[in-house]
Amino acid sequence: MKLATLCYVQKPGHTLMLHRVKKENDMHQGKWNGLGGKVEAGESPEECAIREVWEESGLACRNPRLRGFITFPAFDDIDDWYTFLFTFDDFEGELIDSPEGNLAWIENERLLELNLWPGDRVFVPWVFQDRLFSAKFVYEKGEFIHHEVTFYGADGDISYESATHEKDLPGFPKPGRSDPQGFQPIYTPADDTYCWLCNGPVVKRHCKIVCEQCGFVRDCSDP
């Protein structure tokens, strides 16, 4: 059993996300995640959230807001992961070159267009809602199989949801197809060296970055 935090630092209209492309043998390789990590001995979930965001981004955050809790049974094929989800909107500092991956402020309406874990495309919208949730997300060998959740409203209302999922959830660009909506996140020039979706090789064509592997197209950061 592992305890962990998953944190979404937010500023008006944007959420800080981490593209996991730096570490070898990373189970999240190529995926976009929020920030966070394992709870250390003696830490509260809130203390862990503040520490992990600091270590991974260089931002000093205050007043974490608990949004929910997710159980991931045998997510790494070994351990059950119990994850506390927080948001932050009270922070200061400048972003660092994160050892975990590449950081970028993503427009909130574009979050689901990133290469997320398929279950993340289900729960990320929940962190913007004014209700607490407790969920279970079941993966088998990296495939998203099932989720169930209980929502606790501020007015005392309780509701439930569950679903079984196919491999391809709607709303995510499939391999070999570029994004028809022209995804234009805020990123740094260093991000022009790989594909945001599949982490494959890219080429620059005029003011576009084109993935040679999956065909994803985006604007480059050159002026």
C-alpha positions in Angstrom: 0.0 0.0 0.0 1.3 3.4 -1.0 0.1 6.9 0.0 0.6 9.7 -2.4 -0.5 13.2 -3.4 -1.5 14.6 -6.8 -1.5 18.4 -7.0 -2.8 21.0 -9.5 -1.3 24.5 -9.1 -3.7 26.9 -10.7 -3.6 30.5 -11.9 -6.4 32.3 -13.8 -7.3 30.2 -16.7 -4.3 27.9 -16.5 -3.1 24.8 -14.6 0.6 23.8 -14.1 1.3 20.4 -15.6 4.4 18.2 -15.8 5.4 16.3 -18.9 7.2 13.1 -17.8 10.0 12.8 -20.3 13.2 13.0 -18.3 13.5 9.9 -16.1 14.5 6.4 -17.3 12.1 3.6 -16.5 9.3 6.0 -15.5 5.9 4.3 -15.5 4.5 7.7 -16.5 6.9 8.1 -19.4 5.4 10.5 -22.0 2.4 11.2 -19.9 1.3 14.6 -18.6 0.6 14.7 -14.8 -0.1 17.0 -12.0 2.7 17.4 -9.4 3.1 15.2 -6.3 4.5 12.0 -5.0 4.7 9.6 -2.1 3.8 10.7 1.5 6.9 10.3 3.7 6.9 9.0 7.2 5.4 11.4 9.7 4.0 13.7 7.0 0.4 14.7 6.6 -1.0 14.7 3.1 -1.0 18.5 3.1 2.7 18.7 4.1 3.5 16.2 1.4 1.6 18.2 -1.2 3.5 21.4 -0.3 6.9 19.7 -0.3 6.4 17.8 -3.5 5.3 20.9 -5.4 8.3 22.8 -4.1 10.7 20.0 -5.1 9.2 19.5 -8.6 8.5 23.1 -9.5 10.3 25.6 -7.2 6.9 27.1 -6.3 6.2 27.8 -2.6 2.6 27.0 -2.1 0.2 27.6 0.8 -3.3 26.6 1.7 -3.8 23.4 -0.2 -7.4 22.6 -0.9 -8.4 18.9 -0.7 -10.5 18.0 -3.8 -10.8 14.3 -3.5 -9.3 10.9 -2.9 -8.6 8.1 -5.4 -7.8 4.5 -4.8 -5.7 2.8 -7.6 -5.7 -0.9 -6.9 -2.3 -2.5 -8.0 -1.7 0.5 -10.3 2.0 -0.5 -10.8 0.9 -4.2 -10.9 2.3 -4.5 -7.3 0.9 -2.0 -4.8 -2.4 -0.3 -4.2 -2.0 3.5 -4.4 -4.1 5.8 -2.3 -3.9 9.3 -3.6 -5.0 12.6 -2.1 -5.8 15.3 -4.8 -5.2 19.0 -4.0 -5.4 22.3 -5.8 -3.3 25.4 -5.0 -3.9 29.0 -6.0 -1.8 30.6 -3.4 1.9 30.4 -4.4 5.0 32.4 -5.1 8.3 31.8 -6.8 9.7 31.0 -10.3 9.5 27.7 -12.1 12.7 25.6 -12.0 14.1 23.1 -14.5 12.2 20.2 -12.9 14.1 16.9 -12.4 10.8 15.1 -13.0 10.0 16.4 -16.5 9.1 19.6 -18.4 6.7 22.1 -16.7 4.1 24.1 -18.6 1.1 26.3 -17.8 -1.8 24.7 -19.8 -5.0 26.5 -20.6 -7.7 24.8 -18.6 -9.9 24.1 -21.6 -6.9 22.3 -23.2 -6.1 20.0 -20.3 -8.0 17.0 -21.7 -6.1 17.3 -25.0 -2.8 16.4 -23.4 -1.4 12.8 -23.4 -2.9 12.0 -20.0 -3.6 8.6 -18.4 -7.1 7.8 -19.7 -8.5 7.8 -16.1 -7.2 11.4 -15.7 -9.5 12.6 -18.4 -12.4 11.4 -16.2 -11.3 12.9 -12.9 -9.4 16.1 -13.9 -12.7 18.0 -14.5 -13.8 17.0 -10.9 -11.0 19.1 -9.3 -12.7 22.2 -10.7 -16.0 21.4 -9.0 -17.2 22.5 -5.6 -17.7 19.0 -4.2 -15.4 16.4 -2.6 -15.1 13.0 -4.2 -13.8 9.5 -3.2 -13.2 7.2 -6.1 -11.6 3.9 -7.2 -9.9 3.7 -10.7 -9.0 0.2 -11.9 -6.2 -0.4 -14.4 -5.0 -3.7 -15.8 -1.6 -3.7 -17.4 -1.9 0.0 -18.1 -5.4 -0.2 -19.6 -8.2 1.7 -17.9 -11.0 -0.7 -17.0 -13.4 0.7 -14.5 -14.1 3.6 -12.2 -16.6 4.3 -9.4 -17.0 7.4 -7.4 -19.0 9.0 -4.6 -19.5 12.8 -4.6 -20.1 14.7 -1.5 -21.7 18.1 -2.1 -21.3 21.2 0.0 -25.1 21.1 0.8 -24.8 17.5 2.1 -26.0 15.9 -1.1 -24.4 12.5 -2.0 -24.3 11.1 -5.4 -22.7 8.1 -7.1 -21.2 7.2 -10.5 -19.6 4.1 -12.1 -18.6 3.1 -15.5 -16.6 0.5 -17.5 -14.4 1.8 -20.2 -13.1 0.9 -23.6 -9.5 1.4 -24.4 -10.0 4.6 -26.4 -11.9 7.3 -24.6 -13.4 10.1 -26.7 -11.6 13.5 -26.9 -8.0 12.3 -27.3 -6.2 12.5 -30.6 -5.5 9.1 -31.9 -2.1 8.1 -33.4 -1.6 9.3 -36.9 -4.1 12.1 -36.6 -3.2 15.7 -35.8 -5.3 17.8 -33.4 -8.0 19.4 -35.5 -8.5 22.2 -33.0 -4.8 23.5 -33.2 -3.6 22.9 -29.6 -1.5 25.8 -28.6 -0.2 25.5 -25.0 2.3 27.8 -23.3 5.7 26.1 -23.4 9.4 26.8 -23.6 11.7 26.6 -26.6 13.2 23.4 -25.3 9.9 21.7 -25.8 10.3 22.0 -29.5 12.5 18.9 -29.5 9.8 16.2 -29.0 6.1 15.4 -29.6 3.8 16.5 -26.8 1.6 13.4 -27.4 3.8 10.4 -28.1 7.3 11.8 -27.2 8.4 10.9 -30.8 10.8 12.8 -33.1 9.6 16.1 -34.6 10.5 18.4 -37.5 10.0 22.2 -37.9 8.0 23.2 -40.9 7.6 26.9 -41.2 6.1 27.9 -37.8 4.8 24.4 -37.0 6.2 21.5 -35.1 5.2 18.2 -36.8 5.6 14.8 -35.2 7.2 12.3 -37.6 5.7 9.4 -35.5 2.1 10.2 -34.9 1.5 13.3 -37.0 0.5 15.7 -34.2 0.9 19.3 -35.2 1.4 22.4 -33.0 2.8 25.9 -33.3 6.4 26.3 -32.4 7.7 28.8 -29.8 9.8 30.8 -32.2 8.7 34.4 -32.7 
